[in-house]
């Protein structure tokens, strides 16, 4: 008699829109969080050469910035190579 498909109902459309809005909200929050984390990591990497120039040891820089010694060493080596090629 009445052949109504689920997709045609108001309740379905409203639930779908609500789900879409919630998905967008979560996506924006995740994007902001990821961006903040990347910015913080970049700031840490930019501080490494300054700390080393002040005579702070690699181990201490790693501890202060919550990085591994390997990460600090990689940045130090890259910075040294960059300095030697620019002179």
N, C-alpha and C positions, 0 to 999 in steps of 0.2 A: 504494500500500500504506500507507505512513505519510505522512499529510498534516499536517505540522507547519508552522505559519506562523512566520516569523521573530520576530514580536512575542511569541510564546509561549515562546521559548527563554530559559533562565536567563542565557545570555551576553548576549543582547539587553537584558534587564531590568537586569542589572548594569552594562552599558555606558551605558545610558540614565540610571541613577541616578548613576553616576560623572560623566557629563556635566552633569547637573543640579547636583550638588554643586560642580563646578568653575565653572559659570556663576554660582552664588550667591557663591562666594568672589571671583570677579572683580568682580561687581557691588558687593559690599561694599567692596572695595579702591578701586574707581572712585568710589563715593559718598564715602568718607572723603577721598580726594584732592581731589575737587570741593569738599567742605565746608571743608577746610583752605585751599584757594585762595580761596574766598569770604571766609572769616574774615580772612585776611591782607589781602585787598583792602579789606575794611571797616575794618580797623585803620589802614591807610594813609590812607584817606579821612578818618577821624576825627582823624588827626594833623595834617592840612593846616592847619586853622584855628589850632591851637596854634603850629605853626612860624611861620606868618605873623604871629601876635601877638608873637612874639619878634623880629620884624623880619627874618626870613630871606626872601630874595627868592623870587619864584615860580619862577624858573629853578633856584635852589639846592634848593628844596623838591622840585621835579620830579626833579632829579638824585639827591637823597638817598633818595627813596622809589621810584625807578625807575618814574616815571610820566611822562606827556607834560605839556608846559606847558599844553595845552588842558584836560587832566583837572584839573590844579590850579586853573586859572582858573575852570572850571565850579563846583568846590566853593567857591571863594572867593566867586563871585557868588551862589551859592545861600545861603551863610552870611550874606552881607551882606543879602540880601532877607529872610531869616528874622529877622535882628536888627532890621531896620527895621520889620517888621510886628509884632513883639512889643513894641515900645516905644510 
